[in-house]
Amino acid sequence: MSVRVESKVHFTHVGKRQRKLSSKPLEELTESGRIPRITRMLALAHRFDRLIREGTVVDQADLARLGHVSRARVTQVLTLMQLAPDIQEAILFLPRIQDGREVIQEHEIRPIAYTPDWKDQRKAWVKLVEAKFPARKVARNAKHEISD
């Protein structure tokens, strides 16, 4: 007599070519909701910057041609790189949007990015976040994260 046992097995990637056995399917491991557009734009700005630094593309005009967008739009996206590092970190870790509209819009961030002094940027960022997330407090330390 043989016994047959069936079970679903889930693997998660730990690193290159390494997998880890997981008891939960991938759907349960990933957060629900969508990544905010401003977060995606900042990640794209970092990607554009790397492509230019590595010489994969010649310049911003080359990026615009490849992406079928205007040179002005590429400049707008790359301007996000001028934000203070802690503001960039806060943007990259904004909470996912479960439903409805974006809370922080790119056009609200651009004036902050155009401000050359990081101290002034941080003040403007805190003011924006407190206006957008009135029930939450913004940490007034170096990270300026949004916390409950």
TATA-V812774 format. One record per residue. N is the residue number from 1. PHI is phi in degrees with one decimal (999 if undefined). NEAR is the number of other C-alpha atoms within 10 Angstrom. D_FIRST is the distance of its C-alpha to the first C-alpha in Angstrom with 1 decimal. Layout:
BEGIN
N:PHI:NEAR:D_FIRST
N:PHI:NEAR:D_FIRST
END
This chain:
BEGIN
1:999:3:0.0
2:-113.4:4:3.8
3:-112.8:4:6.8
4:-115.1:5:10.0
5:-117.0:5:13.3
6:-116.4:5:16.5
7:-154.0:5:19.9
8:-83.0:7:23.4
9:-120.3:10:25.1
10:-120.4:13:28.9
11:-116.5:14:31.1
12:-119.6:15:34.8
13:-82.7:11:37.3
14:-97.9:10:39.0
15:-161.1:8:41.3
16:-63.2:6:41.6
17:61.4:6:38.2
18:-115.7:9:36.6
19:-126.2:12:34.0
20:-122.6:11:33.0
21:-69.5:11:29.8
22:-126.5:13:30.8
23:-86.4:13:29.3
24:-112.7:13:31.7
25:-69.9:13:32.2
26:-55.8:12:35.5
27:-59.6:8:37.1
28:-80.9:9:36.9
29:-84.2:11:38.3
30:-91.3:8:41.4
31:-72.4:12:44.3
32:-90.3:11:45.3
33:94.9:11:48.7
34:-112.0:12:50.7
35:-73.0:17:52.6
36:-58.2:21:56.3
37:-60.2:17:58.4
38:-63.1:22:60.7
39:-66.0:21:57.8
40:-63.8:13:56.8
41:-66.1:18:60.5
42:-66.2:22:60.8
43:-62.8:19:57.7
44:-64.8:17:59.2
45:-60.4:20:62.5
46:-64.1:15:60.8
47:-65.0:13:59.1
48:-58.1:20:62.5
49:-58.9:17:64.2
50:-65.0:13:61.7
51:-61.2:16:62.0
52:-70.2:15:65.8
53:-62.3:12:65.7
54:-77.9:9:63.4
55:84.0:10:65.6
56:-64.7:12:62.9
57:-120.8:16:65.4
58:-74.2:12:69.2
59:-160.7:14:70.3
60:-64.6:20:69.9
61:-63.0:16:71.4
62:-64.0:15:68.7
63:-60.1:19:66.0
64:-62.9:16:67.8
65:-62.4:12:67.8
66:-65.4:10:64.1
67:-90.5:11:63.2
68:56.2:9:65.5
69:-130.4:12:67.3
70:-77.2:14:70.8
71:-65.1:16:72.0
72:-62.7:12:73.0
73:-66.5:12:69.4
74:-61.0:20:68.1
75:-62.1:14:70.9
76:-59.4:17:69.9
77:-65.6:20:66.3
78:-67.9:21:67.4
79:-61.2:18:69.8
80:-60.6:25:66.8
81:-68.9:18:66.6
82:-82.8:18:69.9
83:-68.6:23:68.4
84:-56.8:19:68.2
85:-54.8:13:64.9
86:-70.1:16:64.0
87:-70.7:23:64.7
88:-59.3:18:62.5
89:-61.4:16:59.7
90:-62.5:16:60.2
91:-66.5:22:60.0
92:-65.0:17:56.9
93:-111.2:14:55.2
94:-60.8:16:56.5
95:-64.7:17:54.0
96:-65.5:15:52.1
97:-92.2:15:53.7
98:-80.9:13:51.6
99:-161.3:8:53.9
100:87.5:6:57.6
101:-84.7:9:60.1
102:-64.1:15:60.3
103:-81.1:15:61.9
104:-109.7:18:63.7
105:-95.5:12:65.2
106:-60.7:17:66.1
107:-65.2:10:69.7
108:-82.7:12:69.9
109:-86.0:19:68.7
110:-53.5:16:71.0
111:-61.3:13:74.2
112:-67.1:24:72.5
113:-66.1:22:71.5
114:-74.4:13:75.1
115:-76.0:15:76.4
116:-72.5:12:77.0
117:-89.7:13:76.9
118:-63.7:17:73.5
119:-63.3:11:74.9
120:-66.8:12:76.2
121:-60.1:21:72.9
122:-62.6:21:71.1
123:-62.9:13:73.6
124:-65.7:17:73.2
125:-63.6:22:69.4
126:-60.0:19:69.4
127:-61.4:12:71.8
128:-64.2:16:69.6
129:-64.9:18:66.3
130:-65.3:15:68.0
131:-72.8:11:69.3
132:-83.3:12:66.0
133:-122.8:15:63.9
134:-62.7:10:66.3
135:-81.9:10:63.7
136:-107.0:13:62.6
137:-106.0:15:64.6
138:-98.7:19:65.0
139:-62.1:13:64.8
140:-97.6:12:68.2
141:-95.5:8:67.0
142:-64.7:10:66.5
143:-84.6:15:63.3
144:52.9:20:64.6
145:-82.4:20:61.1
146:-89.6:19:60.4
147:-131.0:11:58.9
148:-76.0:9:58.2
END
